[in-house]
Structures are given as C-alpha cells and as structure tokens.
Amino acid sequence: MKILILGAGQVGSSVAANLVSEANDITVVDTDAGRLRELADRFDLRTLQGHGAHPDVLMRAGGEDAEMIIAVTNSDETNMVACQVAYTLFHTPTKIARVRAQGFLDHPKLFDGDALPIDVCISPEQLVTDYILRLIENPGTLQVTDFAGGRVRLVAVRAYYGGPLVGHELRTLHDHMPLVEARVAAIYRQDRAMQPEGDTVIEADDEVFFVAAPRHIRAVMSELRRLEKPYKRLIFAGGGNIGTRLAKATERDYRVKVIEKDLERCKQIAELLERSIVLHGDAADEELLLEESIEDTDVFCAITNDDEANILSAMLAKRLGARKAMALINRSAYVDLVQSGPIDVAISPQQATIGTLLKHVRRGDVVFVQSLRRGAAEALEAIAHGDANSSKVVGRAIGEIKLPKGASIGAIVRGDEVIIAHHDSVIASGDHVILFLQEKARVPEIERLFQVGVTFF
C-alpha cells in the first residue's frame, strides 16, 4: 500500500516504523530536515522536506497515486487542510487526521462528507485517557483491551507467588473455575514469548495475557495473583489535556488531586473541574507529595509532556509509598528501560494510537487492532467471510486451521454470544474472531488467512 505520512514527530515516526516493516511504500513529509534524516537512516522509506498541507508538496510526495494519507503533524489545522487538499486534488481513498483540540472533536458534523473529508479522526490524548481509565478500573492489570464492542476483553497481568494457578499446569484453570470461560492467549517469561499449552506451568513473574468476558476478569486474575482492592485515591501529575480529561472522568467516583506547575493552567483547570483538588507545585517535590499523603495514594499517574519528569516523579512517588505508579513515556527506549523497574506501568502514547491506525491498513476485514508489548505483539479482531469453499477459516474447527507460529485464537463473537475458543470450536461466516500474535511479523499470514477466495461472490 502506498501511504503518505505527514509529520515526523513521535506519532509519525512510530507509525512509519510499524508500517514500513510490512512491505508498504512509505513517504514521510515534515518541515524538519533533521527528523527526516534520522528516519531515512533507520528505515527503508522516502522522505520529503516541506509543509504537508501545501498542494505542491503533496504532489511531489506522490499524492496522485497514494492510497492513504495519515496527517499527524502537531497542528490540527495543518492535518485537516492536508486531508481536504488530498481529497480535492487526488481523491485519496483513505484520509486520517490527528485532531487534538476538544473544540473540533465536540462537533462531529465537521468531519462528515459534506464538510471536511476526513475518514478517521484520531485524538491521541483521548486514546491515552481511555487506556489509563481501563487500568484504573481494573486494579492489578498491565494492559486492558476491549474487543467486539466490549463483549470480550484481553487482559495482561503479572503472575505472583501465592496465586492458585502459579506453579500448576494451565489445564487446571478449568478445574478451579468450571463455570468461568477464559483462555490464556500468551505467556511472556523474562521477555521471551511462550506458546501456552495445557501442560504449560505458570511461574511467578510471568506476564500472562488472557481472554474472557468482562464479568469473569477478576475471577481469572484471582488465579494468578492476590486481588487488589478497588482504587479510591488518585493523583495526576500534570494538568494538560490528558490530566484534565482523566480528572474529569474520575472525580465523581474517586478522590482526585491534580498537580500542575503552571499557575495560570492551575486556575484554568480548577474552573473546569468540580470535585478534584488542583495543587500548584512540582510533582517531583518530595515535601509536596508527603504533605498530600502520597503513602495513602492508590494510583500516582505522571502525565506531563516531559518523559524525564514523569519517570522521576513516578519513581519518587513509588518510593514514598504510592500503591501503584504509572508514567507516560514517549521515547520507546525509555519504556523498555522503565517497565521492569519500580514504575508499575509505562504508558506509551504511540502504542495507544498505533492500533487505531493499523486497522485501516490491515488487509482482509480487520475491524480492530491493538499493539501489545511495546509494539512487538499484536491482537486483532477479524471478521470471517465466505463459506467452506472460499474461506480458509469458515466451517472449520480451530484445531484444523493452520495458524502461523505464535498465533492463537482467543475467542469468537457470534452476534451477542461470546465463545471462548477451544480446538473443536467451529468458525461461521460473520463471526468476529479475536486473535493474538506473539510476533507482529506474522500479520500478513493472518491477513491472507481471512481473505476470501475468488470463488466467493
């Protein structure tokens, strides 16, 4: 697929890195020559220096035959105008724009066919907010992803000593909970992927991904670790877009404090929030954290625009007694470095955003994609089409399907029914199939598996 990416910042670079490895023809446009040079040195792609919304720049970038334009510059206005230019001049089939300002997002009519021709609006801030909210609502989880409109949930959790299933074979999970339908999709042990089988023994510190209906999540977690009490007290370090959205979303159900360094910004968000306490100060100030009873805080979430400040304040909060410390980290190298340290959860905006983009690039009828483990793994929701003659999956039991190495089917959603996958589960046309891939490089094989043959009309 020929794709134009406008903007070589954190999001644009991450998108390029993910897509270029999948045999796409990528061109990145940015005004910063240094950023483009770094990308060209690292990846097999084309770069062009210029303003992404200018018609002549888009023409030189290959806009005439581009199948998709992904506008992710730091300017909402540039992104929106670029999509308009691409549609008017080139009739580009798919146009995706990053839009951050809530004022635009509050008026969806702006983005329908009669106004701005944007097929998909992406708000990284809202995606990160939703991601953090799921972690807060599910204490003890490392990652929570909803599929099929929330009817199926993929959860990552770290196994602890004392969990009933720890030290036992996976097949005993059903013996412990005969009425709970769940399936372990993958296990990571010391960052090495393991294919879960019935005789696989769960060990302490394993990172376990499992699939279950939302009502069964806590029951399955209780097999892997001691259940944590629901969170009550939250501190958000940073009163930017994400911090304000999080406080607004949680202040009715939790005791919320927001720490912000900028006095004017403190005044602004204090007017927006109803029940949250807004504090003017530095989140890395030990005295301030102690004054605000950090030792009684359930979640300390550092979400400023500064990676280093987020890491340091989260580490300090954890050392002073915060039950759970989370940090928003843009640099992927930092995410890997921090994840195994005192910080419980490192949140990558790029990984929260990339799935929304990938589902529009995937071939076959892929309706949802979630990037996992800092981009190394992937979970997909694909729709099965055709019949036993035209499809490689329809009419076949899961045990008969030739899945790529490291791939597993976790669940099937048929209408309102959730079927946790077993080897004898048969896939029907129209089923939503939830798959886990330990290696993202296997994605093209999954796409081919779900594509319908020429005999299907």
Buried (B, 14 or more C-beta within 10 A) or exposed (E): BBBBBBBBBBBBBBBBBBBBBBEBBBBBBBBEEEBBEBBBEEBEBBBBBBBBBBBEBBEEBBBEEBBBBBBBBEBBEBBBBBBBBBBEEBEBEBBBBBBBEEEBBEEEEBBEEEEBBBBBBBBBBBBBBBBBBBBBEBBBBBBBBBBBEEBBBBBBBBBBEEBBBBEBBBEBBEEBBEEBBBBBBBBBBEEEBBEBEEEBEBBBEBBBBBBBBBEBBBBBBBBBBEEBEEBEBBBBBBBBBBBBBBBBBBBEBBBBBBBBBEEEBBEBBBEEBEEBBBBBBBBBBBEBBEEBEBEEBBBBBBBBEBBEBBBBBBBBBBEBBBBBBBBBBBBBEBBBBBBEEEBBBBBBBBBBBBBBBBBBBBBBBBEBBBBBBBBBBBBBBBBBBBBEEBBBBBBBEBEEBEBBEBBBBBBBBBEEEBBBBEEEBBBEBEBBBBBBBBBBBBBBBBBEBBBBEEEBE
